[in-house]
Amino acid sequence: MAFMEKPPAGKVLLDDTVPLTAAIEASQSLQSHTEYIIRVQRGISVENSWQIVRRYSDFDLLNNSLQIAGLSLPLPPKKLIGNMDREFIAERQKGLQNYLNVITTNHILSNCELVKKFLDPNNYSASYTEIALQQVSMFFRSEPKWEVVEPLKDIGWRIRKKYFLMKIKNQPKERLVLSWADLGPDKYLSDKDFQCLIKLLPSCLHPYIYRVTFATANESSALLIRMFNEKGTLKDLIYKAKPKDPFLRKYCNPKKIQGLELQQIKTYGRQILEVLKFLHDKGFPYGHLHASNVMLEGDACRLLDLENSLLGLPSFYRSYFSQFRKINTLESVDVHCFGHLLYEMTYGRPPDSVPVDSFPPAPSMAVVAVLESTLSCEACKNGMPTVSRLLQMPLFSDVLLTTSEKPQFKIPTKLKEALRIAKECIEKRLIEEQKQIHQHRRLTRAQSHHGSEEERKKRKILARKKSKRSAVENSEEHSAKYSNSNNSGSGASSPLTSPSSPTPPSTAAALGLGKDVKEGKDVRVTPTSSTCASATSSSLASCEHRGAHTASAPGCEWREPRGLTQLHPEFPKRNFEESRNL
């Protein structure tokens, strides 16, 4: 692709800092080897996942390539005999899963091109070194005074940014560094504004900004040239590394861990904060502070890669600050990244995790105070201080800076407005990503709590209590119904000889008890054959023709016999037949 060509339509601009996770779902044994089916996921979305198939030999090849980092990675050992046994395959699968977990959680390894190609071959199959060479070659056709000395292979951490050692033909001893970078997902400037701002960078003069010698851009990438510095960056000083070595070799496993002296920490920190305040006041978004982007020149720190925010490239620490919703502006991002840088200057290594619960002993409590304000749990939860507030803290307030160079960076009003809109878009994408991560974390926490052993026991106990309560309620309801049924049955089947039941008038007359009933006396009937027959027939006649009996004996209340048929359906017929027989 020619240097001035536009990028292909519909090109997907991936955020390379979004972490990849990998889980081995199954294994399948073929004739001579075993294949492992791996599910890879980008970020928190399950929908953004895919399957890859890898053999043990693929893992072994990756592990050999990563030996440059100097780390002892837990790859299961080779086995020539018995490597097709089912138990051995299951055990090896566990070991390979542990290996994947280690390389995907290591901040430097997970962002390197080797791991990305292993897990996501579709998006990382291109050779970015060859693409960069093509772009640079096209550039040199119009600028013949420059010449490539050698590629500086993998000296940086970015996959889509490549470096070349350069020289000027009429000044062969002078060395320069050319950097080429592709566009990133946060490129919101129009093509015209983007190219104008890139070409404006050589005019930026500041005692703590590393000067750009030459800069140009097209619609898909940018190319910048700076002087090569033999001393290297601030990270090279901390890790005692050689600037030309690959990034993995320099910083993955340093041989000696030692922080800087207190005076160096104070001076370098003050200089970096001064240049951050300058950029913030100019409305120029940065957001890419880390030790590899700080060049050392004498006793001064100079900031690198101002073009990254214009290109829309993601920050080195994005996977950290995207976890905290209060770090949602580029100014607060710069302050949080400064906390990472200060920790590295103090202890000679990056923090194991963020937020930091407790800090190791430092050369001064003033250092710990700044670290707590930028990396502690409270700071990440409540928000970052401003750069001006950090400059007023005791660690930096008494540092005297001696420089005669006057800062100068003129940005036209139209481009300032374009920068403001682009900055808002960058922050909007960050806020949306933080919101999704927060929701995913809450859902994961709820699912984990719901599936915990303690929670399952609680649900079982509640289920038992509910079952017992339902059984008791059903039993009480059944007893109540049975009691009501008995009560209604006893009222309906009260015998004629019951002392508590008033005797119907027809029965009383038949028995010759009218006078006693009328006077309200307690009447007891001693049944005889004749009285039973007459009483039964009179009662049945009363039941069958109760509508005709409208008058009761004086002082006596009539109660209608109820529910006789409920006790026995044959009751009326049987009693009638018995009465007739009698």
Number of C-alpha atoms within 10 A of each C-alpha: 11 12 18 14 12 12 14 9 6 6 7 10 14 14 16 22 19 16 17 20 20 20 16 19 12 13 17 11 13 9 6 7 12 17 17 19 17 20 17 19 20 19 17 17 11 10 9 10 16 14 16 16 15 17 13 19 13 13 17 15 11 15 19 10 12 20 13 15 19 15 13 10 15 16 18 18 9 11 9 6 7 10 15 16 10 11 11 12 18 12 11 18 19 12 16 19 18 16 17 21 15 16 20 19 14 11 18 16 19 21 22 19 19 16 21 21 15 17 24 18 12 10 11 17 12 11 11 18 19 11 17 23 17 14 20 20 16 15 17 13 10 9 10 10 12 17 18 18 15 12 17 18 15 20 20 20 18 18 19 21 21 25 23 23 21 22 22 16 13 9 10 11 9 12 16 21 21 23 20 23 23 22 20 22 16 23 21 21 21 12 13 11 17 23 20 14 22 21 18 18 21 18 15 16 17 17 19 26 22 23 20 20 15 17 20 18 22 17 17 17 23 25 24 22 21 20 18 16 14 12 15 19 23 23 24 19 20 22 22 17 20 17 21 16 15 18 22 22 19 22 20 18 16 19 12 11 13 16 21 17 11 15 12 15 20 21 19 23 22 22 22 20 19 18 19 26 16 17 15 16 10 13 15 19 25 21 25 26 26 22 22 22 19 25 23 22 16 7 9 19 24 22 26 22 19 22 21 22 23 26 24 21 26 23 22 20 18 17 15 15 21 22 20 21 20 18 25 21 19 20 21 20 24 25 24 27 25 25 24 23 24 26 23 24 26 26 19 20 22 14 16 8 9 15 20 16 11 11 14 8 11 14 16 11 12 15 21 20 14 21 22 20 20 26 27 19 17 15 19 22 15 13 18 25 16 13 18 12 10 20 19 11 14 15 23 21 13 13 16 11 11 6 9 7 10 8 14 12 15 13 18 10 9 9 15 17 13 16 23 15 14 21 24 15 16 22 18 14 14 20 19 14 16 20 16 15 19 16 11 14 14 12 12 12 12 12 11 12 13 13 11 11 11 10 13 13 11 11 13 11 12 12 12 12 12 12 12 12 12 12 12 12 12 12 12 12 12 12 12 12 12 11 12 12 11 12 11 13 17 15 16 18 15 16 13 18 14 12 13 12 16 18 24 23 24 20 21 21 16 16 16 12 17 19 13 12 21 15 12 13 10 12 17 11 14 8 11 10 9 11 15 16 17 17 22 21 20 21 22 18 14 19 15 11 10 12 8 8 13 7 10 13 18 13 10 15 14 16 12 12 16 15 16 17 13 13 12 10 11 11 12 14 11 12 14 15 10 12 17 11 8 13
